[in-house]
Amino acid sequence: MLRILHLCDQNWVGTASTFVKYHNKMGNYARLVTLAPCANRFEEDICLNLPFYKGSRVDMALKRVVSLLHSNAPKSEDVEGMRTWKPRSGLESMLFTLRDTLWAPRIYSSIERHDLLSFDIYHLESGSGFFRDARIIKKLKAMGKKIVCYYLGTDMRDRGVIAEIDHLSDLNITTEFDHLSLRGGLRFSFLPFEVDTFSVRDKENERLRICHAPRNRLLKGTARIIEVCREMERKHGVELVLIEGKPHEDALRLKMTCDIAIDQIGDKGGTGYGVNSLETLSMGIPTLTSFTPEFEAFLPDHPFITVSPVTLPEKLEQVIQDPELRRLKRIEGRRFVEKYHDVRKVLESVYAMYRELGWVDDDGNLISGRDKR
């Protein structure tokens, strides 16, 4: 039996809790540690509830000050061809040191209470540890533990790797195609998703409903999407359903009432799609999004209707006026998620990486045995 700990700052899209759930279903022992809760209200396990984290008033105030002082300074730099985080000034470095000092008592108490140094494999979502200075990850490495950095979302693009942790990692995985050009040696993995928990919508609304669920309006191109959807409301009597700032369960209920989905346009938020689209595809909702030519070549059998800020009006109007196209996309979308994203298939691909690296045998047992503290 493997003992696997997933650590993430906040469980924004539920990927970490999905992994943990299915590690345990497959006979292993897994836990999830989050540094702070998030507004989406995905499942928590061990939540440290650390102060001054993302979204808190103090955090937002400090970010505004730091942004003003470093308006022209990049958050990362290229180091040996790899995007790498660096403090933008002595002030920013001091703020991280201060934050780590304030967090330390609560973190060390939780480590002791939950025996968090006793696991075999540590998955660090977005390549982050308990502290920015990686002190705990250094200790784990010295104990012979296996370190996995698992990248999803914008951290790799905006922040880059944290060098102190990257030097310690044994395996680096990403779910984002464009990340492959930002750090050599990344292994690509599809996002794990519980497709079986979703049912396909079997009928459409008389007045078609188009949903868009941005977490970051700028990255998703929301202003342009709203503009085009308002035009379609006037021309075709459809209805835009804007889903934002809601708990995840409420957002899902709203999505399930819709007939067409628009994920994003442009490439400010990365390439293609994430959990948002996996939900709509699993519900059988035709989904529009943007792909780069490189990503489309990498994944040619995808079911998406690809759009750009320029082509969105034409493509959306085509979908609205073509019920047969919507019917075909409902079928293709669900099959795509089942083929590539079913959590059991994704987890087995990760276990195959463990075996390839010599961590586990063919039966999934740890080869070297657990190290003691």
C-alpha positions as CSV (number, residue, x, y, z in Angstrom):
1,M,0.0,0.0,0.0
2,L,1.3,3.4,-1.0
3,R,1.0,6.4,1.3
4,I,0.4,9.5,-0.8
5,L,0.0,13.1,0.3
6,H,-1.4,15.8,-2.0
7,L,-0.5,19.4,-1.0
8,C,-2.1,22.4,-2.6
9,D,-2.6,26.0,-1.6
10,Q,-6.4,25.9,-2.3
11,N,-8.5,23.2,-3.8
12,W,-9.9,25.5,-6.6
13,V,-11.0,23.0,-9.2
14,G,-11.3,19.8,-7.1
15,T,-8.4,18.0,-8.9
16,A,-6.5,17.3,-5.7
17,S,-9.5,15.9,-3.8
18,T,-10.4,13.7,-6.8
19,F,-6.9,12.2,-6.9
20,V,-7.0,11.5,-3.2
21,K,-10.5,9.9,-3.4
22,Y,-9.4,7.5,-6.1
23,H,-5.9,6.7,-4.6
24,N,-7.9,5.4,-1.6
25,K,-10.4,3.5,-3.8
26,M,-7.5,1.8,-5.4
27,G,-6.3,0.4,-2.0
28,N,-3.7,3.0,-1.1
29,Y,-3.8,5.6,1.7
30,A,-4.0,9.2,0.7
31,R,-4.7,12.6,2.3
32,L,-5.1,16.1,1.1
33,V,-3.6,19.1,2.8
34,T,-4.7,22.6,1.8
35,L,-3.2,25.8,3.1
36,A,-6.6,27.7,3.0
37,P,-10.2,27.1,2.0
38,C,-11.5,28.5,-1.3
39,A,-14.8,30.1,-2.3
40,N,-15.7,27.2,-4.6
41,R,-16.2,25.0,-1.6
42,F,-14.7,21.8,-3.0
43,E,-14.1,19.0,-0.5
44,E,-11.5,19.6,2.1
45,D,-9.5,17.1,4.2
46,I,-6.8,18.7,6.3
47,C,-7.2,22.4,5.9
48,L,-4.6,24.5,7.7
49,N,-6.6,27.7,7.5
50,L,-3.5,29.8,7.3
51,P,-4.0,33.6,7.7
52,F,-3.2,36.2,5.0
53,Y,-3.7,33.8,2.2
54,K,-5.1,34.4,-1.3
55,G,-8.4,36.3,-1.2
56,S,-8.1,37.6,2.3
57,R,-8.3,41.4,2.9
58,V,-4.7,41.6,4.1
59,D,-3.5,39.6,1.1
60,M,-5.4,41.7,-1.4
61,A,-4.1,44.9,0.3
62,L,-0.5,43.7,0.2
63,K,-0.8,42.6,-3.4
64,R,-2.0,46.1,-4.4
65,V,1.0,47.7,-2.6
66,V,3.5,45.2,-4.1
67,S,1.9,45.6,-7.6
68,L,2.3,49.4,-7.4
69,L,5.9,49.2,-6.3
70,H,6.8,46.5,-9.0
71,S,4.5,47.6,-11.9
72,N,7.3,46.9,-14.4
73,A,9.1,44.0,-12.8
74,P,8.4,40.5,-14.0
75,K,7.4,37.7,-11.5
76,S,9.7,35.3,-13.2
77,E,12.9,35.0,-15.3
78,D,14.3,32.5,-17.6
79,V,17.0,30.4,-15.9
80,E,18.7,27.9,-18.2
81,G,15.6,27.9,-20.4
82,M,13.2,27.4,-17.6
83,R,10.7,30.0,-16.3
84,T,11.6,30.5,-12.7
85,W,10.1,32.6,-9.9
86,K,12.2,35.3,-8.2
87,P,11.4,38.0,-5.6
88,R,11.0,41.3,-7.4
89,S,12.7,43.2,-4.6
90,G,14.1,42.9,-1.1
91,L,10.7,44.0,0.1
92,E,8.9,41.2,-1.6
93,S,11.4,38.7,-0.3
94,M,11.0,40.1,3.2
95,L,7.2,39.8,3.0
96,F,7.5,36.1,2.1
97,T,9.9,35.5,5.0
98,L,7.5,37.3,7.3
99,R,4.6,35.2,6.1
100,D,6.5,32.0,6.6
101,T,7.4,33.1,10.1
102,L,3.8,33.8,11.0
103,W,2.6,30.5,9.5
104,A,5.3,28.3,11.1
105,P,3.6,27.4,14.4
106,R,0.4,26.3,12.7
107,I,2.2,24.3,10.0
108,Y,4.5,22.5,12.4
109,S,1.6,21.7,14.7
110,S,-0.4,20.2,11.8
111,I,2.6,18.2,10.6
112,E,2.9,16.7,14.1
113,R,-0.8,16.2,14.7
114,H,-1.5,14.5,11.3
115,D,1.9,12.7,11.0
116,L,2.5,14.4,7.7
117,L,6.1,13.3,7.3
118,S,5.2,9.6,7.2
119,F,4.0,9.4,3.6
120,D,5.9,7.8,0.7
121,I,5.1,10.2,-2.2
122,Y,4.3,13.9,-2.0
123,H,2.3,15.6,-4.8
124,L,2.9,19.3,-4.7
125,E,0.2,21.0,-6.8
126,S,1.7,23.9,-8.8
127,G,5.1,23.0,-7.4
128,S,4.5,24.7,-4.1
129,G,5.4,23.5,-0.6
130,F,4.3,24.5,2.9
131,F,6.8,27.4,2.9
132,R,8.2,29.5,0.1
133,D,11.7,28.6,1.3
134,A,11.0,24.9,0.8
135,R,12.3,23.9,4.3
136,I,9.9,21.0,4.7
137,I,10.4,19.7,1.2
138,K,14.2,19.7,1.8
139,K,13.6,17.6,5.0
140,L,11.4,15.2,3.1
141,K,14.0,14.8,0.4
142,A,16.7,14.1,2.9
143,M,14.4,11.3,4.4
144,G,14.2,9.6,0.9
145,K,10.7,10.6,0.1
146,K,9.5,10.9,-3.5
147,I,8.6,14.5,-4.6
148,V,6.2,15.1,-7.5
149,C,5.5,18.6,-8.8
150,Y,2.1,18.7,-10.5
151,Y,1.3,21.9,-12.5
152,L,-2.1,23.1,-13.6
153,G,-3.6,26.5,-14.2
154,T,-1.6,29.7,-14.5
155,D,1.2,29.4,-11.9
156,M,3.7,28.0,-14.3
157,R,3.0,30.7,-16.8
158,D,2.9,33.7,-14.4
159,R,5.2,32.6,-11.6
160,G,7.3,29.9,-13.0
161,V,8.9,27.1,-11.0
162,I,10.1,27.7,-7.5
163,A,13.8,26.8,-7.9
164,E,14.3,25.5,-4.4
165,I,11.5,22.9,-4.9
166,D,12.2,22.2,-8.5
167,H,15.7,21.1,-7.7
168,L,14.3,18.5,-5.3
169,S,11.5,17.1,-7.5
170,D,11.7,13.6,-8.8
171,L,8.8,13.8,-11.2
172,N,7.3,16.8,-12.9
173,I,3.8,16.5,-14.4
174,T,1.6,19.1,-16.1
175,T,-2.0,19.1,-17.4
176,E,-1.4,22.2,-19.5
177,F,0.0,21.7,-23.0
178,D,1.7,25.1,-23.2
179,H,3.7,24.4,-20.0
180,L,5.7,21.9,-22.0
181,S,7.6,24.8,-23.5
182,L,8.3,26.5,-20.2
183,R,10.2,23.7,-18.4
184,G,12.1,20.8,-20.0
185,G,11.3,17.3,-18.7
186,L,7.6,17.9,-17.9
187,R,5.4,14.9,-18.4
188,F,1.9,15.6,-19.8
189,S,-1.2,14.1,-18.1
190,F,-4.8,14.7,-18.7
191,L,-6.9,16.2,-15.9
192,P,-8.6,13.5,-13.8
193,F,-12.4,13.8,-13.8
194,E,-15.3,11.8,-12.3
195,V,-17.3,11.6,-15.5
196,D,-19.6,8.9,-14.2
197,T,-21.0,11.4,-11.6
198,F,-22.6,13.4,-14.5
199,S,-25.6,12.7,-16.5
200,V,-26.1,13.8,-20.1
201,R,-29.0,16.3,-20.7
202,D,-31.6,14.5,-22.9
203,K,-33.5,17.6,-24.1
204,E,-33.0,21.2,-24.9
205,N,-34.7,24.3,-23.7
206,E,-37.2,25.9,-26.1
207,R,-35.2,29.1,-25.6
208,L,-31.6,28.0,-25.9
209,R,-29.4,28.9,-22.8
210,I,-25.7,29.7,-23.3
211,C,-23.5,29.5,-20.2
212,H,-20.2,31.1,-19.5
213,A,-18.5,30.5,-16.1
214,P,-15.3,32.6,-15.7
215,R,-13.2,32.7,-12.6
216,N,-11.1,35.4,-14.2
217,R,-12.9,37.6,-16.7
218,L,-9.8,39.0,-18.3
219,L,-8.2,35.6,-18.9
220,K,-11.4,34.1,-20.3
221,G,-12.2,37.0,-22.6
222,T,-15.5,37.5,-20.8
223,A,-16.2,41.1,-22.0
224,R,-16.2,39.9,-25.7
225,I,-18.2,36.8,-24.9
226,I,-20.9,38.9,-23.2
227,E,-20.9,41.3,-26.1
228,V,-21.4,38.5,-28.7
229,C,-24.0,36.7,-26.6
230,R,-26.1,39.9,-26.1
231,E,-26.1,40.2,-29.9
232,M,-27.3,36.6,-30.2
233,E,-30.0,37.3,-27.6
234,R,-31.3,40.1,-29.9
235,K,-31.0,38.1,-33.1
236,H,-32.1,34.6,-32.0
237,G,-33.8,34.9,-28.7
238,V,-31.3,32.9,-26.8
239,E,-30.4,33.6,-23.2
240,L,-26.9,34.1,-21.7
241,V,-26.4,32.5,-18.3
242,L,-23.3,34.1,-16.6
243,I,-22.1,31.8,-13.8
244,E,-19.5,33.4,-11.4
245,G,-18.8,33.8,-7.7
246,K,-20.9,30.8,-6.8
247,P,-20.2,27.6,-4.8
248,H,-19.4,24.7,-7.1
249,E,-22.6,22.8,-6.5
250,D,-24.7,25.9,-7.3
251,A,-22.6,26.5,-10.5
252,L,-23.2,22.9,-11.6
253,R,-26.9,23.2,-11.1
254,L,-27.0,26.2,-13.4
255,K,-24.8,24.6,-16.0
256,M,-27.1,21.6,-16.1
257,T,-29.9,23.9,-17.3
258,C,-28.0,25.1,-20.3
259,D,-27.7,24.0,-23.9
260,I,-24.4,25.6,-25.2
261,A,-21.3,26.6,-23.3
262,I,-18.5,29.0,-24.0
263,D,-15.3,28.4,-22.0
264,Q,-12.8,31.0,-23.2
265,I,-11.6,33.0,-26.3
266,G,-8.0,33.9,-27.0
267,D,-5.0,32.4,-25.2
268,K,-4.6,34.6,-22.1
269,G,-5.7,31.8,-19.9
270,G,-3.7,29.1,-21.5
271,T,-4.7,26.7,-24.2
272,G,-8.0,25.0,-24.7
273,Y,-9.9,23.9,-21.6
274,G,-10.0,22.8,-18.0
275,V,-12.4,21.4,-15.5
276,N,-15.1,24.0,-16.5
277,S,-15.3,22.4,-20.0
278,L,-15.0,18.8,-18.7
279,E,-18.2,19.5,-16.7
280,T,-20.1,20.8,-19.7
281,L,-18.9,18.1,-22.0
282,S,-19.8,15.4,-19.5
283,M,-23.3,16.9,-19.4
284,G,-23.5,16.6,-23.2
285,I,-23.4,20.4,-23.7
286,P,-21.7,21.5,-26.9
287,T,-18.7,23.7,-25.8
288,L,-16.9,26.5,-27.6
289,T,-13.3,27.5,-26.7
290,S,-10.0,28.6,-28.2
291,F,-7.2,26.2,-29.2
292,T,-3.7,27.2,-30.4
293,P,-2.7,25.4,-33.7
294,E,-0.1,23.5,-31.8
295,F,-2.6,22.2,-29.2
296,E,-5.1,21.3,-31.9
297,A,-2.4,19.2,-33.7
298,F,-1.6,17.5,-30.3
299,L,-5.2,16.6,-29.7
300,P,-6.9,16.3,-33.1
301,D,-9.9,14.3,-32.0
302,H,-11.2,16.8,-29.5
303,P,-14.9,17.6,-29.6
304,F,-14.7,21.4,-29.1
305,I,-16.0,24.0,-31.5
306,T,-12.9,26.2,-31.7
307,V,-13.4,30.0,-31.7
308,S,-11.4,33.2,-31.5
309,P,-12.5,36.7,-30.5
310,V,-13.1,37.3,-34.3
311,T,-14.8,34.1,-35.2
312,L,-17.0,33.8,-32.1
313,P,-20.1,35.5,-33.6
314,E,-20.1,33.3,-36.7
315,K,-19.4,30.1,-35.0
316,L,-21.9,30.7,-32.1
317,E,-24.6,31.6,-34.6
318,Q,-23.9,28.3,-36.5
319,V,-24.3,26.3,-33.3
320,I,-27.5,28.1,-32.4
321,Q,-29.1,27.4,-35.8
322,D,-27.9,23.8,-36.3
323,P,-29.6,21.3,-33.9
324,E,-28.0,18.4,-35.6
325,L,-24.5,19.8,-34.9
326,R,-25.5,20.2,-31.3
327,R,-26.7,16.6,-31.2
328,L,-23.4,15.3,-32.6
329,K,-21.3,17.4,-30.2
330,R,-23.3,16.2,-27.3
331,I,-22.2,12.6,-28.1
332,E,-18.6,13.5,-29.1
333,G,-18.1,15.6,-25.9
334,R,-19.1,12.8,-23.5
335,R,-17.0,10.2,-25.3
336,F,-14.0,12.5,-25.3
337,V,-14.1,12.9,-21.5
338,E,-14.6,9.2,-21.0
339,K,-11.6,8.4,-23.3
340,Y,-9.0,10.8,-21.9
341,H,-10.1,12.2,-18.6
342,D,-11.8,9.4,-16.6
343,V,-10.0,9.5,-13.3
344,R,-9.2,5.8,-13.2
345,K,-7.4,6.0,-16.5
346,V,-5.5,9.1,-15.5
347,L,-4.5,7.6,-12.2
348,E,-3.2,4.5,-13.8
349,S,-1.1,6.6,-16.1
350,V,0.4,8.3,-13.1
351,Y,1.1,4.9,-11.4
352,A,2.8,3.9,-14.7
353,M,5.2,6.8,-14.2
354,Y,5.9,5.6,-10.6
355,R,6.7,2.1,-12.0
356,E,8.9,3.6,-14.8
357,L,10.9,5.4,-12.2
358,G,11.3,2.3,-10.1
359,W,9.2,3.5,-7.1
360,V,6.7,0.7,-7.1
361,D,6.5,-2.9,-8.4
362,D,3.9,-4.3,-10.8
363,D,1.5,-4.8,-7.9
364,G,1.7,-1.2,-6.9
365,N,3.8,-1.8,-3.8
366,L,6.6,0.6,-2.8
367,I,9.9,-1.0,-3.8
368,S,12.3,0.6,-1.3
369,G,9.9,0.6,1.7
370,R,9.1,3.7,3.7
371,D,11.9,5.7,5.4
372,K,11.5,6.4,9.1
373,R,11.8,9.9,10.6
